[in-house]
Amino acid sequence: MASTLTDRLSRLVKTMRGQARITEDNVQEMMREVRMALLEADVALPVVRDFIARVKEKALGAEVVGSLSPGQALVGIVNKELAATMGEGVSDINLAAQPPAVILMAGLQGAGKTTTTAKLAKHLIEKRKKKVLTVSADVYRPAAIEQLKTVTRQAGAEWFPSTASDKPVDIANAALDHARRHYFDVLLVDTAGRLAIDEALMKEIADLHAAIKPVETLFVVDAMQGQDAINTARAFKEALPLTGIVLTKMDGDSRGGAALSVRQVTGAPIKFAGVSEKIDGLEVFDAERHAGRILGMGDIVALVEEVTKGVDMAAAQKLAEKVKSGDAFDLNDFLSQISQMKKMGGLSGLMDKLPTQMTAKAGQVDMDKAERDVRRMEGIICSMTPLERRKPDLIKATRKRRIAAGAGVHVQEVNRLLNQFEQMRDMMKKMKGGGMMKMMKRLGG
Ligand code: GDP
């Protein structure tokens, strides 16, 4: 492989010298960066190697057209290849079976199986209008059975009781029978996990699979697992014909490289991403968006959606227009941003979606603390006059003291808020300057 690539590289440089702009140097340089990005995002090393090799081949075979720079052309190729590796477009749950469609949940303990079972139940009820039954075959942990009962209730689905003294296969069969007789559309079967792969567990779930013949066998994996995800995925893939993957805890720090590893090892499509502990924290997985996240380009589409979801649309629209028209971003906007973030369930989810270069600094702040600070910040802004909020530059020492006293905080806190405001204003300016847009366009090419 290495020699072929080198051959191709030198051939390319020869044939393209003077006219095209992809050169051996910049291919190598770019590939080094891509490699770093993937490793940083915790993609498993063998997967990175494989991927780089594929991209190199594509890049060298590709014609560089129009006014694209070599870097742009390569980023475009990398992004497309990433998205293609993780699956084109989006894929939802397959329910094409004689009802009830059985869905088997597999994965390690703590991966998020039980939570995801309930999230899926809710998704199927709300989005697909299905009548859903859940059952737990986790006979090792009675608490897990109880947990499923609780979250199933929250999801508005029905729960089939099981006890630790039953056999998993018997539990599943009884639930299936119940689901048939009561005309359920879907039966979700939660299973036992272990902290690490073990053979007895794999055999048990394989037997369960053989008995209930699920239409979907979903492998639930924690995105934070990073490099280890590849081993877990391999073991489950050997035991079960997986039909889909759910990547949980995507709201964490991870850049989600596990997606690439798991997808490559199992060959199964990634169907959903878990994005919070809450029952509605499940999103249909979007490979293209996720490619951007892995490369550190930020998930602008998701950010925009998040900003407008369940939030004050009018305010969001006004803000968007302001940024576009170049009007000054003032403390009123800042306040409305802060309260919207609160509605969105905190700062951390949002920060996660911003491009790395924007959050390089922000990523290091303690998110819990940041969320606690939000209320104080509101207090501070509320003790400013309307004029001060519109023209924050007016706020000098005397005004700061008055504002601090009004909000019951130290002057330092007022200073900190003003600094944060300035940072956000800078960010807005950058976005308005089209830096981000240009970057996204480049990727689309
Ligand atoms: P199981 O052992 O595989 O059934 O895992 P659980 O469903 O009990 O989940 C383990 C822990 O992960 C729980 O504390 C869940 O709240 C949490 N969890 C599951 N999915 C997500 C997610 O998408 N985001 C976050 N932040 N936490 C999650």
Residues whose N, C-alpha, C, O or C-beta is under 5 A from the ligand:
A	BS01	GDP	L108 Q109 G110 A111 G112 K113 T114 T115 T116 G193 T248 K249 M250 D251 G274 V275 S276 E277 G281
